[in-house]
């Protein structure tokens, strides 16, 4: 996939003189930008999502868009595929539990008007992304958490169910024998699923969903439900989303900073790389640096897309009309041997 790695900067993006959005509930108007051709220029609609479970997620989201559904509905249906898949151990049903054996889920979603909804520390609901959409649509709030999020989900018609599978429970019990916290690293597999969508009108939406770090402390919340950390978009500029260790992303307001760098004229690849470099510089002397992995995906208003990760192995799924649904390898700063 190296032939796709040469990225042509979009000089036109640097002329966007728009101000930073100050509220997730503030409406914005779309700015029509001139598309610039390049190896990583997608056609509209365009869907990009993290890791190999992004392929079936993209497929479902694409079908939703083609059926006339909104970007929000496409994301909820798309990432709902890995949420319901017990073989995916980092999202939804079958996700790794916390140190008390409880599966707790985080998710957020954001639309082209910068309206957003999120849930964190949600238990017993298989599809947190769908609950996040209901927070966006049916409340004046951005985030609901814990028992309040569960109460709201049930009021919205979601049914409680046990999310701890036999396989995840077995791994948890094996971990209990040592009870040593160490993040489970998926070097070339999967983690949080984040999805960014550009529809036929050029409007951007995004979403994230995860079961969080394995064996985390009960009550821990990562970056995925936090607007500005795990996900951010400005429909006049572009969008970004994160995967990997959430604490590192939160410390740098990662996704928001990627979007702001694109506002200043950086390409998606360049913006993602700069934030990963920043994360590296802040964590290079950390005692757990050897376990750290963080990656970002991004799109800009013209349809350029890209990604960058701290370590090798990160990839993402891309779907557009011209090239179909495929995996692309991310550029990275270092290998796991470093």
FENZICOR-V56207 format. One line per field, one symbol per residue. phi: phi as a letter, one per 30 degrees, with the letter a starting at -180 (. if undefined). psi: psi as a letter, one per 40 degrees, with the letter a starting at -180 (. if undefined). A space follows every 10 residues. Layout:
phi->???
psi->???
//
This chain:
phi->.ddcddccdc ddddddcddd dcbdcddbcd cdcddcdldc ccccdbbbbd iddddddeed dddddddjdd eddddddddd ddeccdddcb bhdjdddddc icdbcbabbb cddidbbabb hccibdcddd dedddddcbd ccbcbhdddd ededddjdcd adcddddddd dddddedchc daedccdbba aeccbbbcdd didcbaabaa ciddidddjd bcdedcdjcd aaabddblbb bbbjddeddd dchedddddd ddedjddeed ddddddddde ddcdcddced cdbbbbcabc ddjdbaaabd bdjdbbcbbb ddcicacbdd dbdacddd
psi->edeeehhhig dddeehfiih heieehiiii hhihihiidf hiihihhhii ideddddddd ddddddeeii dddddddded dddeheehee hbheihiaee ehhhiiiiih aeeeiiiiii fhiehdgddd dddddddeie idhiibdddd dddddeeiii ihehiddddd ddddddddfh hhhhhgdfci ahhihhhhad eeihiiiiii eahifiiheh haddehhdcd iiiheecaii iiiahddddd defddddddd dddeeiiddd dddddddddd deedeidfde ehhhiiiiii deeiiaiiid iiehiihhhi ddeahiihhi iidiiee.
//
